[in-house]
Amino acid sequence: MKKTFFLAASLASTILLADSVKLEGTIAQVYDNNKTLLVDSVYGGQIAIKVLPNTEIEMDDCGIFGTDKDGTFKDLKVGDFLESKIFYGMPITPNTPAIPVARKIEIQCYKKAY
């Protein structure tokens, strides 16, 4: 019994303290009304991610002479390639999927292949 409780407590703490997951892909849709992005993932399929006011947005090679700059939600455009660190929170109501939240988004402004 103690062993089962210890195992369950360890698993729960691991999930609660889980680090972020890396997501790479192209922005397919930008939903300004709820600050959400739909991303065509390089891993296959589409995933929606939530952008919060404290999400860090970096724009690589987007400034003058190819310098990096900080961005805002308005700088995220359909077709931009992004790398994002996301984490999954707990759903507010049971039996509803939790939308992952972006901690950091990095977009690339270099010339695209097509």
Backbone hydrogen bonds, N-H to C=O, Kabsch-Sander energy under -0.5 kcal/mol:
donor,donor_aa,acceptor,acceptor_aa,energy
5,F,1,M,-2.3
6,F,2,K,-2.6
7,L,3,K,-2.2
8,A,4,T,-2.4
9,A,5,F,-2.6
10,S,6,F,-2.3
11,L,7,L,-2.2
12,A,8,A,-2.4
13,S,9,A,-2.2
14,T,10,S,-2.0
15,I,11,L,-2.1
16,L,12,A,-2.2
17,L,13,S,-1.9
18,A,15,I,-1.0
21,V,86,I,-3.5
23,L,84,S,-2.9
25,G,82,L,-2.0
26,T,40,D,-2.0
27,I,80,D,-2.5
28,A,38,L,-3.3
29,Q,38,L,-1.6
31,Y,36,T,-3.0
32,D,30,V,-0.8
35,K,31,Y,-0.6
36,T,31,Y,-1.8
37,L,49,I,-2.7
38,L,29,Q,-2.4
39,V,37,L,-0.6
39,V,47,I,-3.0
40,D,26,T,-3.1
41,S,39,V,-1.0
41,S,45,G,-2.1
42,V,24,E,-2.5
44,G,41,S,-1.2
47,I,39,V,-2.2
49,I,37,L,-2.6
50,K,100,P,-2.8
51,V,35,K,-2.9
52,L,50,K,-0.5
52,L,102,A,-0.6
55,T,52,L,-1.8
56,E,103,R,-2.1
58,E,56,E,-0.5
58,E,105,I,-3.1
59,M,69,K,-2.9
60,D,58,E,-0.6
60,D,107,I,-2.6
62,C,59,M,-0.9
62,C,67,T,-0.8
63,G,67,T,-3.6
66,G,63,G,-1.6
67,T,64,I,-0.9
69,K,59,M,-2.0
71,G,57,I,-2.8
75,D,72,T,-1.4
76,L,73,F,-1.5
77,K,75,D,-0.6
79,G,27,I,-2.7
80,D,77,K,-2.0
82,L,25,G,-3.2
83,E,106,E,-2.4
84,S,23,L,-3.0
85,K,104,K,-2.2
86,I,21,V,-3.1
86,I,84,S,-0.7
87,F,101,V,-2.1
89,G,87,F,-0.6
96,T,93,T,-1.0
101,V,87,F,-2.7
102,A,50,K,-2.8
103,R,85,K,-3.3
103,R,101,V,-0.5
104,K,85,K,-1.3
105,I,56,E,-3.2
106,E,83,E,-2.9
107,I,58,E,-2.5
108,Q,81,F,-1.6
109,C,60,D,-1.9
